[in-house]
Amino acid sequence: MSKKTKKRFIAGAKCPECGAMDTLMLYFENNVEKLACVKCDYAETQTNDEVKAANKSNANVIGVFKPE
């Protein structure tokens, strides 16, 4: 069974595409922050800073050995 994605609206926010107020919703999908407008289908994806830093710093790493 999959969990239901929790979506929340951003009060007072204006869509950068259509300019409509209070139509933007924010939610997380696979640890990625997503923003979407319910009126014009505008969408934006933003990963958190930790994910960005990990992806850049470990670009050439194949694996990490962690002895117990």
Jmol script that loads the backbone (N, CA, C; Angstrom):
load data "model"
ATOM      1  N   MET A   1       0.831  -1.194   0.000  1.00  0.00           N
ATOM      2  CA  MET A   1       0.000   0.000   0.000  1.00  0.00           C
ATOM      3  C   MET A   1       0.870   1.250   0.000  1.00  0.00           C
ATOM      4  N   SER A   2       0.496   2.253  -0.742  1.00  0.00           N
ATOM      5  CA  SER A   2       1.256   3.498  -0.755  1.00  0.00           C
ATOM      6  C   SER A   2       0.574   4.538   0.125  1.00  0.00           C
ATOM      7  N   LYS A   3       1.396   5.408   0.684  1.00  0.00           N
ATOM      8  CA  LYS A   3       0.870   6.491   1.515  1.00  0.00           C
ATOM      9  C   LYS A   3       0.273   7.571   0.628  1.00  0.00           C
ATOM     10  N   LYS A   4      -0.712   8.249   1.147  1.00  0.00           N
ATOM     11  CA  LYS A   4      -1.295   9.375   0.433  1.00  0.00           C
ATOM     12  C   LYS A   4      -0.361  10.573   0.590  1.00  0.00           C
ATOM     13  N   THR A   5      -0.063  11.260  -0.501  1.00  0.00           N
ATOM     14  CA  THR A   5       0.810  12.425  -0.461  1.00  0.00           C
ATOM     15  C   THR A   5       0.070  13.594   0.167  1.00  0.00           C
ATOM     16  N   LYS A   6       0.683  14.184   1.197  1.00  0.00           N
ATOM     17  CA  LYS A   6       0.075  15.317   1.885  1.00  0.00           C
ATOM     18  C   LYS A   6       0.403  16.595   1.108  1.00  0.00           C
ATOM     19  N   LYS A   7      -0.627  17.274   0.631  1.00  0.00           N
ATOM     20  CA  LYS A   7      -0.451  18.515  -0.118  1.00  0.00           C
ATOM     21  C   LYS A   7      -1.049  19.656   0.687  1.00  0.00           C
ATOM     22  N   ARG A   8      -0.361  20.798   0.681  1.00  0.00           N
ATOM     23  CA  ARG A   8      -0.895  21.956   1.407  1.00  0.00           C
ATOM     24  C   ARG A   8      -0.806  23.196   0.527  1.00  0.00           C
ATOM     25  N   PHE A   9      -1.806  24.036   0.655  1.00  0.00           N
ATOM     26  CA  PHE A   9      -1.841  25.274  -0.116  1.00  0.00           C
ATOM     27  C   PHE A   9      -1.040  26.349   0.599  1.00  0.00           C
ATOM     28  N   ILE A  10      -0.449  27.247  -0.175  1.00  0.00           N
ATOM     29  CA  ILE A  10       0.346  28.344   0.366  1.00  0.00           C
ATOM     30  C   ILE A  10      -0.526  29.594   0.330  1.00  0.00           C
ATOM     31  N   ALA A  11      -0.963  30.028   1.495  1.00  0.00           N
ATOM     32  CA  ALA A  11      -1.859  31.188   1.592  1.00  0.00           C
ATOM     33  C   ALA A  11      -1.156  32.461   1.136  1.00  0.00           C
ATOM     34  N   GLY A  12      -1.818  33.219   0.301  1.00  0.00           N
ATOM     35  CA  GLY A  12      -1.303  34.507  -0.154  1.00  0.00           C
ATOM     36  C   GLY A  12      -0.264  34.415  -1.256  1.00  0.00           C
ATOM     37  N   ALA A  13       0.019  33.218  -1.744  1.00  0.00           N
ATOM     38  CA  ALA A  13       1.021  33.056  -2.806  1.00  0.00           C
ATOM     39  C   ALA A  13       0.383  33.243  -4.174  1.00  0.00           C
ATOM     40  N   LYS A  14       1.143  33.851  -5.078  1.00  0.00           N
ATOM     41  CA  LYS A  14       0.665  34.100  -6.431  1.00  0.00           C
ATOM     42  C   LYS A  14       1.433  33.209  -7.402  1.00  0.00           C
ATOM     43  N   CYS A  15       0.718  32.570  -8.300  1.00  0.00           N
ATOM     44  CA  CYS A  15       1.343  31.699  -9.292  1.00  0.00           C
ATOM     45  C   CYS A  15       2.197  32.544 -10.242  1.00  0.00           C
ATOM     46  N   PRO A  16       3.463  32.160 -10.451  1.00  0.00           N
ATOM     47  CA  PRO A  16       4.318  32.935 -11.350  1.00  0.00           C
ATOM     48  C   PRO A  16       3.905  32.813 -12.824  1.00  0.00           C
ATOM     49  N   GLU A  17       3.131  31.821 -13.160  1.00  0.00           N
ATOM     50  CA  GLU A  17       2.714  31.594 -14.545  1.00  0.00           C
ATOM     51  C   GLU A  17       1.429  32.350 -14.881  1.00  0.00           C
ATOM     52  N   CYS A  18       0.344  32.094 -14.134  1.00  0.00           N
ATOM     53  CA  CYS A  18      -0.956  32.696 -14.460  1.00  0.00           C
ATOM     54  C   CYS A  18      -1.320  33.877 -13.564  1.00  0.00           C
ATOM     55  N   GLY A  19      -0.609  34.062 -12.443  1.00  0.00           N
ATOM     56  CA  GLY A  19      -0.867  35.189 -11.556  1.00  0.00           C
ATOM     57  C   GLY A  19      -2.027  34.994 -10.600  1.00  0.00           C
ATOM     58  N   ALA A  20      -2.625  33.822 -10.579  1.00  0.00           N
ATOM     59  CA  ALA A  20      -3.757  33.569  -9.689  1.00  0.00           C
ATOM     60  C   ALA A  20      -3.283  33.462  -8.236  1.00  0.00           C
ATOM     61  N   MET A  21      -4.092  33.997  -7.325  1.00  0.00           N
ATOM     62  CA  MET A  21      -3.764  33.953  -5.898  1.00  0.00           C
ATOM     63  C   MET A  21      -4.330  32.691  -5.264  1.00  0.00           C
ATOM     64  N   ASP A  22      -3.594  32.182  -4.266  1.00  0.00           N
ATOM     65  CA  ASP A  22      -4.033  31.039  -3.457  1.00  0.00           C
ATOM     66  C   ASP A  22      -4.322  29.773  -4.265  1.00  0.00           C
ATOM     67  N   THR A  23      -3.565  29.539  -5.326  1.00  0.00           N
ATOM     68  CA  THR A  23      -3.753  28.324  -6.112  1.00  0.00           C
ATOM     69  C   THR A  23      -2.517  27.422  -6.086  1.00  0.00           C
ATOM     70  N   LEU A  24      -1.467  27.838  -5.372  1.00  0.00           N
ATOM     71  CA  LEU A  24      -0.240  27.050  -5.312  1.00  0.00           C
ATOM     72  C   LEU A  24      -0.286  26.046  -4.165  1.00  0.00           C
ATOM     73  N   MET A  25       0.090  24.809  -4.464  1.00  0.00           N
ATOM     74  CA  MET A  25       0.176  23.796  -3.423  1.00  0.00           C
ATOM     75  C   MET A  25       1.605  23.262  -3.373  1.00  0.00           C
ATOM     76  N   LEU A  26       2.016  22.876  -2.172  1.00  0.00           N
ATOM     77  CA  LEU A  26       3.359  22.382  -1.926  1.00  0.00           C
ATOM     78  C   LEU A  26       3.253  20.962  -1.402  1.00  0.00           C
ATOM     79  N   TYR A  27       4.098  20.066  -1.909  1.00  0.00           N
ATOM     80  CA  TYR A  27       4.089  18.688  -1.431  1.00  0.00           C
ATOM     81  C   TYR A  27       5.448  18.049  -1.677  1.00  0.00           C
ATOM     82  N   PHE A  28       5.709  16.940  -1.000  1.00  0.00           N
ATOM     83  CA  PHE A  28       6.948  16.192  -1.168  1.00  0.00           C
ATOM     84  C   PHE A  28       6.645  14.876  -1.847  1.00  0.00           C
ATOM     85  N   GLU A  29       7.478  14.523  -2.811  1.00  0.00           N
ATOM     86  CA  GLU A  29       7.348  13.257  -3.514  1.00  0.00           C
ATOM     87  C   GLU A  29       8.751  12.676  -3.666  1.00  0.00           C
ATOM     88  N   ASN A  30       8.997  11.536  -3.033  1.00  0.00           N
ATOM     89  CA  ASN A  30      10.318  10.903  -3.038  1.00  0.00           C
ATOM     90  C   ASN A  30      11.408  11.852  -2.525  1.00  0.00           C
ATOM     91  N   ASN A  31      11.121  12.542  -1.427  1.00  0.00           N
ATOM     92  CA  ASN A  31      12.036  13.502  -0.792  1.00  0.00           C
ATOM     93  C   ASN A  31      12.387  14.681  -1.679  1.00  0.00           C
ATOM     94  N   VAL A  32      11.551  14.985  -2.632  1.00  0.00           N
ATOM     95  CA  VAL A  32      11.736  16.139  -3.504  1.00  0.00           C
ATOM     96  C   VAL A  32      10.551  17.067  -3.296  1.00  0.00           C
ATOM     97  N   GLU A  33      10.853  18.339  -3.016  1.00  0.00           N
ATOM     98  CA  GLU A  33       9.803  19.330  -2.800  1.00  0.00           C
ATOM     99  C   GLU A  33       9.240  19.765  -4.149  1.00  0.00           C
ATOM    100  N   LYS A  34       7.919  19.734  -4.273  1.00  0.00           N
ATOM    101  CA  LYS A  34       7.276  20.122  -5.521  1.00  0.00           C
ATOM    102  C   LYS A  34       6.232  21.194  -5.260  1.00  0.00           C
ATOM    103  N   LEU A  35       6.111  22.102  -6.213  1.00  0.00           N
ATOM    104  CA  LEU A  35       5.164  23.207  -6.153  1.00  0.00           C
ATOM    105  C   LEU A  35       4.315  23.127  -7.412  1.00  0.00           C
ATOM    106  N   ALA A  36       3.005  23.268  -7.266  1.00  0.00           N
ATOM    107  CA  ALA A  36       2.129  23.173  -8.428  1.00  0.00           C
ATOM    108  C   ALA A  36       0.944  24.117  -8.284  1.00  0.00           C
ATOM    109  N   CYS A  37       0.502  24.660  -9.409  1.00  0.00           N
ATOM    110  CA  CYS A  37      -0.693  25.510  -9.451  1.00  0.00           C
ATOM    111  C   CYS A  37      -1.860  24.653  -9.922  1.00  0.00           C
ATOM    112  N   VAL A  38      -2.963  24.709  -9.197  1.00  0.00           N
ATOM    113  CA  VAL A  38      -4.127  23.901  -9.558  1.00  0.00           C
ATOM    114  C   VAL A  38      -4.954  24.548 -10.671  1.00  0.00           C
ATOM    115  N   LYS A  39      -4.658  25.807 -10.986  1.00  0.00           N
ATOM    116  CA  LYS A  39      -5.426  26.494 -12.020  1.00  0.00           C
ATOM    117  C   LYS A  39      -4.805  26.325 -13.410  1.00  0.00           C
ATOM    118  N   CYS A  40      -3.501  26.499 -13.524  1.00  0.00           N
ATOM    119  CA  CYS A  40      -2.876  26.478 -14.849  1.00  0.00           C
ATOM    120  C   CYS A  40      -1.891  25.324 -15.052  1.00  0.00           C
ATOM    121  N   ASP A  41      -1.766  24.443 -14.086  1.00  0.00           N
ATOM    122  CA  ASP A  41      -0.859  23.295 -14.167  1.00  0.00           C
ATOM    123  C   ASP A  41       0.626  23.674 -14.171  1.00  0.00           C
ATOM    124  N   TYR A  42       0.972  24.880 -13.696  1.00  0.00           N
ATOM    125  CA  TYR A  42       2.374  25.253 -13.514  1.00  0.00           C
ATOM    126  C   TYR A  42       2.991  24.312 -12.486  1.00  0.00           C
ATOM    127  N   ALA A  43       4.223  23.883 -12.713  1.00  0.00           N
ATOM    128  CA  ALA A  43       4.893  22.991 -11.771  1.00  0.00           C
ATOM    129  C   ALA A  43       6.364  23.363 -11.646  1.00  0.00           C
ATOM    130  N   GLU A  44       6.882  23.205 -10.448  1.00  0.00           N
ATOM    131  CA  GLU A  44       8.283  23.496 -10.165  1.00  0.00           C
ATOM    132  C   GLU A  44       8.780  22.442  -9.185  1.00  0.00           C
ATOM    133  N   THR A  45      10.006  21.985  -9.367  1.00  0.00           N
ATOM    134  CA  THR A  45      10.585  20.975  -8.499  1.00  0.00           C
ATOM    135  C   THR A  45      11.817  21.560  -7.827  1.00  0.00           C
ATOM    136  N   GLN A  46      11.950  21.321  -6.532  1.00  0.00           N
ATOM    137  CA  GLN A  46      13.081  21.850  -5.768  1.00  0.00           C
ATOM    138  C   GLN A  46      13.544  20.788  -4.785  1.00  0.00           C
ATOM    139  N   THR A  47      14.771  20.329  -4.923  1.00  0.00           N
ATOM    140  CA  THR A  47      15.311  19.402  -3.938  1.00  0.00           C
ATOM    141  C   THR A  47      15.889  20.211  -2.790  1.00  0.00           C
ATOM    142  N   ASN A  48      15.949  19.593  -1.607  1.00  0.00           N
ATOM    143  CA  ASN A  48      16.490  20.344  -0.477  1.00  0.00           C
ATOM    144  C   ASN A  48      18.000  20.470  -0.595  1.00  0.00           C
ATOM    145  N   ASP A  49      18.588  21.404   0.117  1.00  0.00           N
ATOM    146  CA  ASP A  49      20.018  21.712   0.011  1.00  0.00           C
ATOM    147  C   ASP A  49      20.900  20.517   0.352  1.00  0.00           C
ATOM    148  N   GLU A  50      20.473  19.688   1.304  1.00  0.00           N
ATOM    149  CA  GLU A  50      21.276  18.532   1.680  1.00  0.00           C
ATOM    150  C   GLU A  50      21.387  17.547   0.531  1.00  0.00           C
ATOM    151  N   VAL A  51      20.304  17.341  -0.197  1.00  0.00           N
ATOM    152  CA  VAL A  51      20.322  16.422  -1.329  1.00  0.00           C
ATOM    153  C   VAL A  51      21.223  16.982  -2.423  1.00  0.00           C
ATOM    154  N   LYS A  52      21.130  18.268  -2.697  1.00  0.00           N
ATOM    155  CA  LYS A  52      21.981  18.895  -3.703  1.00  0.00           C
ATOM    156  C   LYS A  52      23.455  18.758  -3.332  1.00  0.00           C
ATOM    157  N   ALA A  53      23.790  19.034  -2.080  1.00  0.00           N
ATOM    158  CA  ALA A  53      25.178  18.952  -1.625  1.00  0.00           C
ATOM    159  C   ALA A  53      25.696  17.519  -1.715  1.00  0.00           C
ATOM    160  N   ALA A  54      24.894  16.559  -1.335  1.00  0.00           N
ATOM    161  CA  ALA A  54      25.311  15.158  -1.385  1.00  0.00           C
ATOM    162  C   ALA A  54      25.528  14.715  -2.826  1.00  0.00           C
ATOM    163  N   ASN A  55      24.675  15.132  -3.726  1.00  0.00           N
ATOM    164  CA  ASN A  55      24.822  14.750  -5.126  1.00  0.00           C
ATOM    165  C   ASN A  55      26.090  15.333  -5.731  1.00  0.00           C
ATOM    166  N   LYS A  56      26.434  16.559  -5.403  1.00  0.00           N
ATOM    167  CA  LYS A  56      27.618  17.202  -5.958  1.00  0.00           C
ATOM    168  C   LYS A  56      28.898  16.667  -5.339  1.00  0.00           C
ATOM    169  N   SER A  57      28.914  16.472  -4.032  1.00  0.00           N
ATOM    170  CA  SER A  57      30.142  16.053  -3.371  1.00  0.00           C
ATOM    171  C   SER A  57      30.470  14.593  -3.621  1.00  0.00           C
ATOM    172  N   ASN A  58      29.487  13.763  -3.916  1.00  0.00           N
ATOM    173  CA  ASN A  58      29.708  12.339  -4.132  1.00  0.00           C
ATOM    174  C   ASN A  58      29.567  11.946  -5.601  1.00  0.00           C
ATOM    175  N   ALA A  59      29.797  12.870  -6.507  1.00  0.00           N
ATOM    176  CA  ALA A  59      29.581  12.601  -7.927  1.00  0.00           C
ATOM    177  C   ALA A  59      30.475  11.488  -8.458  1.00  0.00           C
ATOM    178  N   ASN A  60      31.710  11.387  -7.964  1.00  0.00           N
ATOM    179  CA  ASN A  60      32.639  10.388  -8.460  1.00  0.00           C
ATOM    180  C   ASN A  60      32.750   9.170  -7.540  1.00  0.00           C
ATOM    181  N   VAL A  61      31.940   9.075  -6.523  1.00  0.00           N
ATOM    182  CA  VAL A  61      32.001   7.979  -5.585  1.00  0.00           C
ATOM    183  C   VAL A  61      31.107   6.844  -6.063  1.00  0.00           C
ATOM    184  N   ILE A  62      31.662   5.641  -6.096  1.00  0.00           N
ATOM    185  CA  ILE A  62      30.881   4.470  -6.506  1.00  0.00           C
ATOM    186  C   ILE A  62      30.153   3.887  -5.309  1.00  0.00           C
ATOM    187  N   GLY A  63      30.824   3.822  -4.170  1.00  0.00           N
ATOM    188  CA  GLY A  63      30.224   3.284  -2.964  1.00  0.00           C
ATOM    189  C   GLY A  63      30.993   3.738  -1.750  1.00  0.00           C
ATOM    190  N   VAL A  64      30.406   3.589  -0.598  1.00  0.00           N
ATOM    191  CA  VAL A  64      31.028   3.986   0.664  1.00  0.00           C
ATOM    192  C   VAL A  64      31.063   2.770   1.570  1.00  0.00           C
ATOM    193  N   PHE A  65      32.246   2.419   2.050  1.00  0.00           N
ATOM    194  CA  PHE A  65      32.408   1.289   2.940  1.00  0.00           C
ATOM    195  C   PHE A  65      32.323   1.784   4.373  1.00  0.00           C
ATOM    196  N   LYS A  66      31.374   1.245   5.144  1.00  0.00           N
ATOM    197  CA  LYS A  66      31.192   1.651   6.542  1.00  0.00           C
ATOM    198  C   LYS A  66      31.333   0.425   7.428  1.00  0.00           C
ATOM    199  N   PRO A  67      32.537   0.177   7.968  1.00  0.00           N
ATOM    200  CA  PRO A  67      32.702  -0.975   8.856  1.00  0.00           C
ATOM    201  C   PRO A  67      31.930  -0.783  10.152  1.00  0.00           C
ATOM    202  N   GLU A  68      31.397  -1.872  10.664  1.00  0.00           N
ATOM    203  CA  GLU A  68      30.606  -1.770  11.892  1.00  0.00           C
ATOM    204  C   GLU A  68      31.407  -2.011  13.111  1.00  0.00           C
TER     205      GLU A  68
END
end "model"
wireframe off; spacefill off
backbone 0.3
color backbone group
